């Protein structure tokens, strides 16, 4: 996670850009932290009042998932507090009440910004009539404890929430959820190493997030000469209140949300950008493990463009300038995902599956030079061999790869222990090997290893 480049604040348009710059001046936080949080606040305000008619004939939420990974001391909590201040007026009508059996549409208000939300709590609040909400975590480590990955994916798409409890079946349609998480880099690194995180990439939750990796705690404009103003007095918050009043009307009257569609110029711009993302997916080696981000880029661009349009200049069509701004923002976030979640150039240039075999053979050569031993028990390799091979699946793949290359022989002794012997008669072994059998076994191990 290297130093993050400055966030393109100008892409947030007049209201968003001025507000983000105001927060930067007031808190001296980095734009790479402030910009994504402000974008999330804009999406949280927009999602309850408008949906998107997509070019692929579906209706899509204007919700966004935003994750900022930053070290301690970068003012994550302060920035989030400023960005989501405008939602307090909507929530004020609910202050002091207990939900009980009350339905939110009766009072036109409910808790909108949820900071410590469990799955059961989210279902209960949506079940009482809420149609939109923002999950905002300034200590994102709670994600691993309270939120379910499958449910997070369903809420991103606006799918019906279906929950089976002991004595009831709950189905809640037509909800919208924006997610904004700020998390310390060390905590996030631990989370990525956890068992739960292993399902994040294949589930698609990673690709649903707009990431920002901000490494250093030194702000870009620590000694800025700009005069700081109060973020709470900015027109941004006035616009948030207007949008939340619109959401209140929808909540109490059950009216449908407005629909946005692309203008012809914006559609053409979106298609061109989609072609570029598709080319990267096919030919850019650094994106091999993050192809899902490129596959979802077109959808994310539509969401961001809709948020920018409806927040700054509400109209039924998304204009070309908003689409261009959305594409620029999305490309920034894609580069951040590649920087923080992608592989290094060394790992890309040499496939990992070949590295394992090379590491094992180098280890056997060293041991042979030290004590003239060319015979190794598999169990000893698992216990004492190179650390990267101390898992049965990885070791078996490396052994199979070396066997297919005629570098080792494999035997089973009378006690059914597997022995690996370095081969010194490669020319004789080549004629004895079945090429089809080698390909078949190699393919089996490759599939098992790569799917792990």
PESUL-V612244 format. One record per backbone hydrogen bond with DSSP energy under -0.5 kcal/mol. CO is the residue of the C=O (numbers start at 1). NH is the residue of the N-H. Records with the same first field share a line. If there is no record, write none. Layout:
CO=NH, NH
This chain:
2=215
7=9
8=11
9=12
10=13
12=16
13=17
14=18
15=19
16=20
17=21
18=22
19=23
20=24
21=25
22=26
23=27
24=28
30=33, 34
31=35
33=37
34=38
35=39
36=40
37=41
38=42
39=43
40=44
41=45
42=46
43=47
46=49, 50
49=258
50=62
51=260
52=54, 60
54=57
58=54, 60
60=52
64=66, 179
65=210
66=181
67=69, 212
68=70, 183
69=214
70=185
71=74
75=79
76=80
77=81
78=82
79=83
80=84
82=85
84=87
85=88
87=91
88=92
89=93
90=93
91=94, 95
92=95
94=97
99=102
103=106, 107
104=107, 108, 109
112=114, 134
114=136
116=118
118=122
119=123
120=124
121=125
122=126
123=127
124=128
125=128, 130
126=129
128=104
131=176
133=178
134=114, 136
135=137, 180
136=138
137=182
139=142
140=143
141=144
142=145, 146
143=147
146=119
148=152
149=153
150=154
151=155
152=156
153=157
154=159
155=158, 177
160=162
161=163, 172
163=165, 170
168=165
170=163
172=161
176=133
178=135
179=66
180=137
181=68
182=140
183=70
184=188
185=189
186=190
187=191
188=192
189=193
191=194
194=198
195=198
196=199
197=200, 201
198=202
199=203
200=204, 205, 206
201=204
204=208
206=209
208=65
209=211
210=67
212=69, 214
213=215
214=71
217=219
219=222
221=224
226=228
229=231
230=233
231=234
234=237, 238
235=239
236=240
237=241
238=242
239=243
240=244
241=245
242=246
243=247
244=248
245=249
246=250
247=251
248=252
249=253
250=254
258=51
260=53
261=318
263=267
264=268
265=269
266=270
267=271
268=272
269=273
270=274
271=275
272=276
273=277
274=278
275=279
276=280
277=281
278=282
279=283
280=284
283=285
284=287
285=288
287=290
288=291
290=293, 294
291=295
292=296
294=297, 298
296=300
297=301
298=302
299=303
300=304
301=305
302=306
303=307
304=308
305=309
306=310
307=311
308=312
309=313
316=261
317=319
318=263
319=323
320=324
321=325
322=326
323=327
324=328
325=329
326=330
327=331
328=332
329=333
330=334
331=335
332=336
333=337
334=338
335=339
336=340
337=341, 342
338=342
344=348
345=349
346=350
351=354, 355
352=356
353=357
354=358
355=359
356=360
357=361
358=362
359=363
360=364
361=365
362=366
363=367
364=368
365=369
366=370
367=371, 373
368=372
372=374
374=422
376=420
377=381
378=382
379=383
380=384, 385
381=385
386=389
387=390
391=395
392=396
393=397
394=398
395=399
396=400
397=401
398=402
399=403
400=404
401=405
402=407, 408
403=406
407=423
409=421
411=419
413=416
417=413
418=378
419=411
420=376
421=409
425=429
426=430
427=431
428=432
429=433
430=433
433=435
434=438
435=439
436=440
437=441
438=442
439=443
440=444
441=445
442=446
443=447
444=448
445=449
446=450
447=451
449=452
